[in-house]
Amino acid sequence: MSVGQAAGAIAGGAKQRKTHVSEEDLAGAHAAAAVGRWLPVVAALLGVVTFLLVRRSLTDDAYITLSYAKNLAVHGTWGMVPGEAANSATSPLNVLLLGALTLVTRISGAPHPVLALGALTVAAGASLGWSWLRLVRALRIPPAAGLLGVVLVLVNPFLLSAFGLEVLLIPAVLMLLTVFAVEGRPILFGAAAGLAVLTRLDLVVFVVLIAASAAPIRRRAWLALAAAVAVAAPWFLFSWFAFGSFVPDTLVIKQSQASLFAPWSYVNGPVMYALGRPIVVLLTFAPAVLGVLALAAWAAVRFAVRWPRVPPLGPVAALGAGGVLNYVVYSLLDVGPYHWYYVTPVVATGAFAVVAFGVWQGRARERPTLRSGPPLAALGLVGVLTLALAGVDGAQGVPWRSPVIFGNWASAQDYARVGKDLGKRLNGATVASPGEIGTLAYYCDCAILDVFSDRGQVVGLVNDQIAAAGPVMRTALRVNYHWFDRSHTPRKVDYRLRYESGPASGPDSWQVYSATKGVGHFTLVRAV
């Protein structure tokens, strides 16, 4: 064989080997792309199931959000009652999305905010599933772990008991933040960061921690910051000038109501709930506790022992750490132990537990020298807790008539009946709310007034909070309310709606029932 023939043979063989390798790589790429691709679809379907389960049992605070969405879609007003601007919507993004979907779903001319809530639930569920799909592929964890992460959110009794608030948007945007940090996409991370602070401003804690944990985001922080500003700044600037506040009035309102729960506070709130529903609280917070323990173990082995085989779960660990820090921040803000405030730390730390055990199990399967029993057992424990939570949800009835965690004076159905009658009875007059306003305002479509709907009543709260705050918080509040029009005065009240326990009697009185309070009644009286 000549040299030329030999060279040709070698080249041909090399070409054949290259083609062979490329086919294997292509097959592997297809297999990797197929892993967990069903997760977004399954998550969306679970969102449908969740919505159908709870849609008739929405809490009064959920109807505050729905009232905002309805008025935005129908009247173009950012407020609870027609023609009255307010700034008590905790989550601007939730209201904007629900308002847009309400506008789109105005079948036969009537607004359907609850239907819009269903559509948003499906979209948020699909987004959550997509995020877990990306994590499954990026971290090489079993797809079952991703499904577990989705289900752990959608069966959470505290979350479902606050359905209609931003409780489902929170895990959706947090998982997007985590995924884009893991994949090193600064622009998309910045956009997700903007959505996060529009969902709840306190989620900035997660934005900072997750950004700091990912080198690709840190190196191009200016891109991430520019994207975040482009997404979020327009709303906050508009809110600052139009409503006189970056932050929704809910902060000062909830701080002023903290004493209503005395001696309970956000710090010891889980104990308060455990006194009434110990199994529910145990199961709800168990994944979070597992997440905190897993986070502590990971940090100790990663940074103290410096074991080289420990995977660098930076952004996911930052998500879990953000859950812990979020709990600390709320404790320092001295707000009441509203059950939806616990959703953020619970889902964040629970997600880290799922990822940590999933990574552990995935590495054990890849390396025969590692034992797969312990990580599989840990992942199975989280799965058992999830099934137990689903059992708690199912025991509440199908569909729910009231949430698992519930404290309103009347069921959603009774509030709807009272609200419709009240709208007809008032005939344009104003009425002071009894203390719970959301569902009544939604169905009354009338001028029902309190601090959530009448900004004139917020002026005193703002002044009181500024006077009572420490130097740092006082300065922050003054900057926030720099453009606030303190000339607002409370609207004149024509009637008052009062709640009392026991059966109704007499005219302008409505009997109601609450799973927590029992039989009670509302009475409409002339304002003195």
N, C-alpha and C positions, 0 to 999 in steps of 0.2 A: 504494500500500500504506500502510495506516495504521501509526501508531507501535506500536499493540498487535499488529498482524499481524507487523510486523518483529521485535518483541521475541519473539513466539512462534516465529518462524522461527529466530532466533538460538539461543533456548533449545533448540529441537528439534535444531538442528545440533550444539550443544554436547553434548546428551545422546547423539546418535548417535556423536560423536567419543569421548566417555567410554566408551560401550559397546564401541567398536572397540578402544580402548587396553586396556580391561580384558580383553578376549578375548585380545589379544596377550600381556599379562602372564600370564594364566592358562596359555596355551600354553607360555610360557617357563618358568613355575614347574613345569609337568609335565615339561618336558624336563630341567630341572635336577634334579628329583627322580629321574629315570630314570638319571642318570649314575652308573655304577659300582654300581648296586644289586645286581649279581651278586657283588660282592666277598666278602661274608660267606659266601655259599653255597660259592663256590670255595675259600675259605680253610678252611672246615669239611671239605670233601672232601679237600683236601690234608692236613689233619690226620689223616684216616682212612688215607690212603696212607702218611703218615709213621709212624703207629703200627704198621701192618702190616709195614712195612719193618724196624723196629728192635725189636719187642716181645720177640723171643727172644734178644736180645743185651744186655740191660740190665746195667749195671755193678754192682759190689758196693755202691757208695754209693747207687745208686738203690733197691736192695733194703732199705737201711736205712729209707728213707722208706716203702716198701711194708710193711715189718714194723711200723712205727708205725701205719700206716693199718689193718692187719689187727687188731692188738691193740686199737686204739681201737674198731673196729666189733664185734669178737667179745667182748672182755673188758672194754671200757670203761677200759682202762689206757693211759696216755700213756707208752709205753716200747717197747723192742724185744722184750723177752721177757715171757711171760705172768706177771702178778703182780708185776712189777718196774718201778717208776716210774723214768723217766729224763728227761733234758732235752737230748738231743743231736740233736733234729730241727732242722735249720737253718731250715726254713721252716714256721712254724706253719700258715699258710694252706694250703700244699700238703697237709700231713697232715690238716687238718680237712676239706678238700674231698674228698680221697681216702678218708678214713674214712667220710664221709657217703655217698659214692657206693658204697663197698664195702657199707655197710649196706643201701642201696637195691637193689644188684645181687646180693644173696645168693640166687641161684637154687638151688633144692633144698636150702636150708639151708647150703650151703658158701660161704665168703667168696671173692670174686674180685677182689682188689685190682688185678691186671693189667687186667682188664676195666674196672674203675673208672678206671684210668689212661687207657685208650682213650677213655672218655667225656669225661674232663677234657681230653684232647688236642683232641678235636673242639670242645668248648666254648671252649677257649682260642684255637683257630684261628679260630672264628667271631667271637670278640670282637676279635681282631687285624684280621680283615677288615672288621668294622664300623667300627673306629677309622680305618682307612685310607680307607674310604668317606666318613666325615665330613671327613677332611682333604682328600680329593680335591675335595669340594664347597666347603669353606670357603676353600681356597687356589687353587681353579680350576686344578688340575693334571690332566694326562691320567690317566684311570683305569688305564692300563697301568702308570703309576708306582706306584699303590697295589698292584697285583698284584705288581709287582717287590719292593715293600717286604715283602709277605707271604712271598713265595717266598724272599727273601734270609734270612729267619729260619728257615724250615722246611727249608732245604737246608744250613744251617750245620753242617759236620762236628763242630765242637767242641760245639755244642748237642746234636746227635743222639747224640754219644758219651756224653753225660751225661743222656740221656732218662730220665725218672722222677724226677729232681730238679726243682727249681723253675725250670729254665732256660726253659721255655715260658711259665710264668706271668709271668716278669720282663718280656719284651717286651709281653705283653698288658696288664699294669697300667701300664707306662710310656707306652704309646700312649694308654690311657684318660686318664692325667694330661694328656698333651699336647693331646688333643682337647678336653677340658673347659676347659683354659686358653685355647685358641684361640677357643672358642665363648663364653668368659666366663661359665661356670656354677660359681660358688663352692661351692655345696652338693655338687654331683656331683664337683667337683674334690676337695673334702675327703674325701668317701667313698672316692674312688679313692686318695687319699693314705693313708688308713687301711689299705686293702688292700695298698698298696705296702709299707708298713713291716711288715705281717704276712707278706708274701711274703719279704722280707729286710730287716732293720733298716737296713742300709747304703744302701738306696734312699732314705732320708731326704734324701740329697744331691740327688737329682733333684726331690724334693718342694719343697725350699727354692728351688732355682734356677728351676724352672718357675713356681712361684708368684710369685717376684720379677719374672719377665719379663712377666707379664700384668697390665695395669692393672686390669681388672675383678676379678681375684682379689685384688690388693693392696688395692683400695678396700673390699672386703668380706671381709677376711682373717679376721675373727672368725667369719663363717659357715663358711668353709672349715675353720678350726681346730676349731670345734664339731663339724662332721661327722666330721672325722678322729678326734677324741677319742672320739666315740660309737662309731665302728667299731672302733678299735684298742685303746683303753684297757682294756676289760673283760678281754681276753686277757692283756695285759701285767701288769695288777694281779694277776690270778689266778696267772700264772707266777711273779711276784715273791714272793708269799706261799706258794704251794703247792710250788714247786720251788726257792725261794730265789734266783731270778735272773730279771731281765728278759730278758737275752740268753741264747740257747741255749749250752750248755757247749761247743758246737762251736768257738767262738772260742778258748777257752784250749786245747782239744784240738789244733786246727790250728796254733796258734802254737807249741805244744810239739813239733809234728812238722816244723817248718820246716827243721830241720837235716838231716832225712832226704834232702833234695834237694841238699845242699851239693855243689858251689859254686853251685848254681842257686837263684834266688829268684823271687818274683813279678815283679820288675822285668825280669829277663832270661829269664824262662820261655819266651817265644816262641822264643828262640834255641835253647833246649834241645829243644823240639818240632821245630824246623826241621832239626835234625841228623838226626832219624829220618824225618820226613815233610815235606821242604821244599816240595813242590808244595801239599800240603794247607794248610800254614801260610801260604804266599804267597797262596793264593786266599782263605783265611778272613779274613786281616787286610787284604787289599787294599781291600775296601769301607770298612773303618774308616779306613784311611789317606786314601782319597778324601774321606771325611766330614770328617776333621780339616783337610785342605787346603781343602775347600769352606767350612768354618766360619771358618778364618782369612781366606780371601778375602772372605767375606761381611762379617765384622767390620771388616776394613780398609776396604772400600768404604763400608760403612754408617756407621762412626763416625769414621774418619780422613779419608777423602775427602769424606764426607757427600753422596754422589750421591743426589739425591732419588728416582730411579727404582728404587732398591734396595728390595725389599719388606720390611716389618717382620716378619721371621720369628721374633719373640721367643721364644715357647714352644718352637718346634722347634729354634731355636738353643740354647736352654737344655738341651734333651734331648741334643744333641750335646756341649755343654760338660759336662753331667753325666757323659757317658761318659768324657771325659778326666779329670775330677776323680775319678771312681770308680777309675780306674787308679792315680791318685796315692794315694788313701786306702788301697787294698789294698797298695800298695808300702810305705807307712808302717807298716801293721799287721804287716809282716814275716811274712806267711803263705806257705806253700809254693805253688809254681806249679801248683795243681790246674787242670786244663783248663777246668772249668766256671766258674771265677772270671773267665775272659776273655770269657764270653758277654755279660755286661752291657755292658762298654765297646764291644765289637764291634757288637752290634745297635743300640746307641744312636747311635753315630757313623755307622754305615751307614745308619740311617734318615734322618739329616740329609742325607747325600749324595743319597739318592733324592728327598727333598722339594726340596732346593735345585736339583737338575737338572730336576726336574719343573716347578717354578715358572719356572725359566729358559725351559724349552721352551714352557710355557703362555703366557708373556708374548710370546715370539717369534712364536707363532702368532697372537696377538691384534693385534700391531703389525707390519704389513708392512715397516716401516722397519728392524726388527730382523732380524738373520740367525738362522735357526732351525738352521743346520748345527751350530755348536759345542755348544749345549745338547743337541741330539738325539744327537750323537756321544758326549757325556758320559753321557747316560742309557743309550745303547746299550752303552757300556763296562761299566757296572754290570750290564746284562743279560747280557753275554757272561761276566762273572765268575760270575754266578749260574748260568748253564748249565754252566760249567766245574765249579762246586761240585756241581751235580747229577750230573755225570759221575763225580766222585770218589766220591760216595755210591753210585752204581750199580755202580762197579767193586768195591765191597766185597762184592757178592753180593746176591741177592734171594731170600729175606729175609737180613738180616745174621746171621752166626753170632758175630761179635764186632765191637765198634765200631771206627771208624777210629782214634781215639785211645784206647788201651787199655793198661793196665798191671797188671791183676789176675793172680793166680797160676793161675786156672782159668777156663774158659768158664762162662757162666751155666748151661749144661746139665750140665756136670760138677759144679759146685757144688750144683746141685739134687739130683743123685744122691747125693753125699756127705752132704748135709744130711738127706735122708730116711733113709738108713741110720744116720746118727749118732743121730737121734731114737730109733730102735728100739733101738740098742745101749746108749744111756745109761740108759734106763728110769728117768728122774727124777733122775739124778745131774747134777752141774754140770761144765762143761768150760770151760777157758780158750781163747779164740779164738786162732788162729794169727797174727792181725794184720789179717785181712780177715773181717768178721763178718756183713755184711748178708744175702747170699744164704743162707749157712748158717743164720742165725737164722730167716729167712723159711720155709725148708723143714724145718728141724729141729723148730721149735716147742718148743724146750727151753731150759734155762738155760745159754746160752753167754755167757761173761762177758768184758768188757774195758771200757775207759773209755766206750764208747758205750752200754753196757747196764747197767753197775754204777756207781751214783753214789758208792759208797764209794771207787772208784778215782779219782774226780774231785777229791776233797778235796785230795790232795797237789798236783795240777796247779794248782788254784786258789791254794793257799798259795804255791807256787813263782812263779806269774805275778805275784802281788801283790808278793812280795818283790823280784822282778827289774825291775818296771815303774818308769818315771819318776814324778815327783810327780803329774802330771795323771792319767796312766793309773792309777796306784795308787789315787788318790781315787775315780776312776770305778769301778774294780773293787770297791773296798770298799763303795760305795753299792749297786752291782749285787748283790753277794753278802751284803748285810746280813742277810737272813733265811735264808741258807744254813745248813743243819744240818751242822756240821762233825763231829758225833759219828758220822756214817756211817762204817762200816768195810767194807772189801772182803769180799765173800761168800767163803765157803770153797770152794776149787776141788778137785773130786774127780779130774778128768782134765785132760790138756792135749792139744791138737791141734797137731801140728807139721807144717810144710811143708818139703820138701827137693826139690831138683831130681833128675831121673832117674826110672827106672821104679820101681814099687812092689814090695815084697817083704815077706813075713811077714804075720802076722795083724793085724787092725785097721788095714789099710793100703788106701788108695784111690789109684789112678793117675788123673791128670788131665792136661789139655792146655790150654795158653794160646797164643794167636796171638803173644804177645810173649815169654813165658817158655819155651815149648816144653813138653816132657814133664816132669812132676813128680809128687809124691805127698804125701798127707797120712797121718800116722800118729797113732793115738790111744794115749796112754801114761798110766799112773797118775801123779798128782801126787805129788811127793816131799814 
